Amino acid sequence: MNYRELTRKLRVLGCEFDRQAKGDHEIWIRPTAGARTTIPNWGSTDLRTGAPGAVPRDLGITRIELDHT
């Protein structure tokens, strides 16, 4: 999964871009849960295998919800 795919799915699930972080990373929030996470903005380059697993966990989203959006 790349950055664009991940952020599209997060928006569908109610998450929002919060701010730019250090380097090429961004802070994303899920206002309904009061949760936040950091996502590397690598454009069309695939994210490392851990990122798509850690992001939903940080935001309180199940992996099934993320995969089915």
N, C-alpha and C positions, 0 to 999 in steps of 0.2 A: 504494500500500500504506500502511496506517495502522499506528500503534504496536501496536494489539492484534493485528492479523494477523501482523506481524513477530515479536513476542515469542512468539506461539503456535507459529510455525514454528521459532523458535530453541529453544524447550523440547523440541520433538519431536526436534531434532537434537542434544540433549544439552547445550545451553547453560543457564546459570543467572544469575539476578539476583545481583549482587554487592553493590552499595551505591548509594545516592543520590549524585548528583554535584551540581554547581552548578546552581541554578535548576531547570528542569524536565527535566534530563538524568539518565540512569542509566548505571551501569557494568554491563555484562554480560560474563561470562566463559565460556570453553569449557575446562573443566578438563583434558580429554584432550589438548588441544593447547597448554595453557598460554598461551592468547591472551585478549585482552580488547578491548572496544570501548565506545564511548559512543553511546547512543541517546536522542534527544529523546522525552520522554513527552508527546505531544500528543493522547492519547486517540483519538478517532475521526477526527481531522483527518489528511488525507494528509500523509505525510512528503515532504520535498523529494526531487527525483529522484535526487540523489546518495547519500542515506542507504541505500536498499536495495541499492545497489551497493557501497558502502564497508564496510558491516557484515559481509557474508560474507567479503570480502577480509581484513578485520582478524582474523576468527575462523578463517580457514583453511577456509572452506566454499565450495564452488563455487556459482555462481548457479543451476545446474541443480538441485543438491540443495535449495536454498532454494525454488525454484519448484515442485518436485514433492512438497513436504510439505504 
